[in-house]
């Protein structure tokens, strides 16, 4: 009988935010696969857990997956953890989880802290619909292209960014989303937790006035919920669908159009069917 691969969320700052179930699982599994064993070792020491660990990060995940799958197939339970928060969310683990599911090995989530959701729920921005973008490209041109793609998406946009790129990101957000309220959350759940708010330009001035704000990593939220019906960089939905249908099947074209336009899937699907029928006629 195969073991279970547990995907265990760990604290994003305050160590008391770990769940009782997560502690129990980390104690009972045969092995913990950690993004950084030195970093996670401090958490396990704090919890009084001495379960063996191996590293599993973006540079060795493919190789480690083979080792971990072998352990699971031998009947051992394994827990996957990242440096902080929920594994796989802008962190390694996708290859391992995919390999486990392909071999019919049970994968079980142990939910807990997530910085994107933590920032969103305390931001005061609309939560009915949000879009998680994670870290954008480190290349300025690719980053701006992605922001342009998101311009017409009617949702609160949630991004991650590091201290050495936050100013450049704010400058580009100011270019694309100049009129949108924004929130920058930093040091979440820690002693110096901060939520900075204002337009991208106003936030940039706050950072310019206090260089200490640049320390750490950030969750950046953009209130783009009012973009409903606003044409994106590709024009309206009909124009976008026309371009996509020239190259793609209806289902794929609809999926991409929904993502870029923020429109309703059923409405865009019906529009795509009509455009395809008109073309065939």
C-alpha positions in Angstrom: 0.0 0.0 0.0 1.3 3.4 -1.0 2.1 6.1 1.5 0.5 9.6 1.5 2.1 12.8 0.2 1.0 15.6 2.6 1.2 19.2 1.3 1.7 21.1 4.6 1.3 24.9 5.0 3.7 26.5 7.5 3.7 30.0 9.1 4.5 33.0 6.9 5.9 34.9 9.9 4.4 34.2 13.3 5.3 30.7 14.3 2.1 30.3 16.3 0.1 30.3 13.1 0.9 26.6 12.4 -2.1 24.3 12.8 -2.4 21.5 15.3 -3.0 19.0 12.4 0.2 20.3 10.6 2.3 19.7 13.7 0.8 16.1 14.1 1.5 15.3 10.4 5.1 16.6 10.6 5.7 14.5 13.6 4.3 11.3 12.2 5.5 11.2 8.6 8.7 9.3 7.8 10.3 12.1 5.9 9.9 15.9 5.4 10.8 17.4 2.0 11.7 21.0 2.6 12.5 23.9 0.3 15.4 24.9 2.6 16.3 22.4 5.3 18.2 25.0 7.3 15.3 27.4 7.3 12.7 24.7 8.1 15.0 23.2 10.7 14.5 26.3 12.9 10.7 25.8 12.7 10.9 22.1 13.5 13.3 22.8 16.4 10.8 25.4 17.7 8.0 22.7 17.5 10.2 19.9 19.0 10.0 17.8 15.9 13.0 15.6 14.9 11.6 14.0 11.7 14.3 13.5 9.1 14.4 16.1 6.3 15.7 16.3 2.7 15.8 19.3 0.4 13.4 19.7 -2.4 13.8 23.0 -4.2 13.5 24.4 -7.8 17.0 23.3 -8.7 16.7 19.6 -7.6 13.0 18.9 -7.6 13.1 16.6 -10.6 15.7 14.4 -9.1 14.2 14.5 -5.6 10.8 13.6 -6.9 12.1 10.2 -8.0 13.5 9.6 -4.6 10.4 10.8 -2.8 8.1 8.8 -5.1 10.1 5.7 -4.3 9.7 6.3 -0.6 5.9 6.8 -1.0 5.6 3.6 -3.1 7.4 1.7 -0.3 4.5 2.7 2.0 6.1 5.7 3.8 4.3 9.0 4.3 6.1 12.2 3.3 5.3 15.8 4.0 6.2 18.6 1.6 6.8 22.1 3.1 8.2 25.4 1.7 10.1 28.1 3.4 6.8 29.8 4.4 3.1 29.5 3.7 1.5 27.0 1.4 3.7 24.9 -0.9 3.4 25.2 -4.7 2.0 28.8 -4.4 5.0 30.6 -6.1 7.1 27.8 -4.6 8.4 24.4 -5.8 6.4 21.2 -5.6 4.4 21.0 -8.8 6.6 18.2 -10.4 6.4 16.1 -7.2 2.6 16.4 -6.8 2.1 15.7 -10.5 4.3 12.6 -10.4 2.5 11.3 -7.3 -0.9 11.8 -8.8 0.2 10.1 -12.0 1.2 7.0 -10.0 -2.2 7.1 -8.1 -0.5 8.1 -4.9 -2.8 10.0 -2.5 -1.9 13.7 -2.1 -3.5 15.3 0.9 -3.4 19.1 1.7 -2.9 20.3 5.2 -4.2 23.9 4.8 -2.9 27.0 6.6 -1.1 30.3 6.1 -1.0 31.9 2.7 0.3 35.4 2.3 -1.8 36.2 -0.8 -5.1 35.4 1.0 -3.9 37.0 4.2 -3.1 40.3 2.5 -6.3 40.2 0.5 -8.7 39.7 3.4 -7.2 42.6 5.4 -6.7 45.0 2.5 -10.2 46.4 2.3 -10.2 45.8 -1.5 -13.0 43.8 -3.3 -12.7 40.1 -2.5 -15.6 38.8 -4.6 -13.2 38.1 -7.5 -9.4 38.2 -7.3 -6.6 37.0 -9.6 -3.4 35.7 -8.2 -0.4 36.7 -10.4 2.5 35.6 -8.2 5.9 37.0 -9.1 6.1 38.7 -12.5 9.1 38.4 -14.7 12.3 40.0 -13.5 12.6 41.5 -17.0 11.0 45.0 -17.3 9.6 44.5 -20.8 8.0 41.1 -20.0 6.7 42.5 -16.7 5.0 45.4 -18.4 3.5 43.2 -21.1 2.0 41.0 -18.4 0.5 44.0 -16.6 -1.0 45.2 -19.9 -2.6 41.7 -20.3 -4.1 42.1 -16.9 -5.4 45.7 -17.5 -8.9 44.6 -18.6 -9.3 41.9 -16.0 -12.1 42.9 -13.6 -10.8 41.7 -10.3 -8.5 42.5 -7.5 -5.0 41.6 -8.7 -2.6 40.0 -6.2 1.1 40.0 -6.9 4.3 39.1 -5.1 7.5 41.2 -5.3 10.9 41.4 -3.6 12.5 44.4 -2.0 15.0 45.0 -4.8 12.3 45.2 -7.5 9.3 46.8 -5.7 10.1 50.4 -6.9 10.3 49.3 -10.5 7.1 47.4 -10.2 5.3 50.4 -8.7 6.5 52.6 -11.5 5.1 50.2 -14.1 1.8 49.8 -12.2 1.6 53.6 -12.2 1.9 53.5 -16.0 -0.7 50.8 -16.5 -3.1 51.3 -13.5 -2.5 54.9 -12.7 -6.1 55.5 -11.4 -6.4 52.3 -9.4 -6.2 52.1 -5.6 -3.4 49.8 -4.4 -2.2 48.2 -1.2 1.3 47.0 -0.4 1.4 44.5 2.5 4.7 43.7 4.2 5.9 41.8 7.2 2.6 40.0 7.4 1.9 38.4 10.8 5.2 39.8 12.2 5.8 42.5 14.7 6.2 45.3 12.1 3.3 44.3 9.9 2.3 47.2 7.6 -0.4 47.9 5.0 0.5 50.9 2.8 -2.2 52.3 0.6 -2.7 54.7 -2.2 -2.1 54.9 -5.9 1.1 53.4 -7.3 2.6 56.9 -7.5 1.6 57.7 -3.9 3.1 54.4 -2.7 6.3 55.1 -4.6 6.6 58.4 -2.7 6.1 56.6 0.6 9.0 54.2 -0.2 11.2 57.1 -1.4 10.6 58.8 2.0 11.5 55.8 4.1 14.2 53.4 2.8 13.5 51.0 5.6 10.3 50.0 3.9 12.3 48.3 1.2 13.3 45.4 3.5 11.5 42.1 3.1 9.1 40.8 0.5 5.7 42.2 -0.5 2.2 41.4 -1.5 0.9 44.0 -3.9 -2.8 44.3 -4.5 -4.4 46.4 -7.3 -8.1 47.3 -7.2 -9.0 46.5 -10.8 -12.6 45.4 -10.1 -14.0 48.5 -11.9 -12.4 47.3 -15.1 -15.6 45.4 -16.1 -16.3 46.1 -19.7 -13.1 48.0 -20.1 -11.4 47.0 -23.3 -8.0 45.4 -22.7 -4.9 45.8 -24.8 -6.5 43.5 -27.4 -9.7 45.6 -27.8 -13.1 44.2 -27.0 -14.1 40.6 -26.4 -15.3 40.2 -30.0 -12.0 41.4 -31.5 -10.1 39.3 -29.1 -12.1 36.2 -29.9 -11.7 36.8 -33.6 -7.9 36.7 -33.3 -7.9 33.7 -31.1 -10.3 31.7 -33.2 -8.1 32.1 -36.2 -5.4 30.0 -34.5 -7.1 28.0 -31.8 -10.0 25.6 -31.1 -13.1 27.2 -29.6 -12.6 25.8 -26.0 -9.0 27.1 -25.9 -9.9 30.5 -27.4 -12.7 30.9 -24.9 -10.5 30.0 -21.9 -7.8 32.6 -22.9 -10.5 35.3 -23.7 -12.1 34.8 -20.3 -8.7 35.2 -18.6 -7.7 38.3 -20.6 -11.0 40.1 -20.7 -12.5 39.2 -17.3 -15.8 38.4 -19.0 -18.3 35.6 -18.2 -17.3 32.3 -19.6 -20.8 31.3 -20.8 -21.3 34.6 -22.6 -17.9 34.5 -24.3 -18.5 30.8 -25.3 -21.8 31.7 -27.0 -20.1 34.6 -28.7 -17.3 32.3 -29.9 -19.8 29.8 -31.3 -21.6 32.5 -33.2 -18.3 33.9 -34.6 -17.2 30.4 -35.7 -20.6 29.7 -37.3 -20.4 33.1 -39.2 -16.9 32.2 -40.4 -18.0 28.8 -41.6 -21.1 30.3 -43.4 
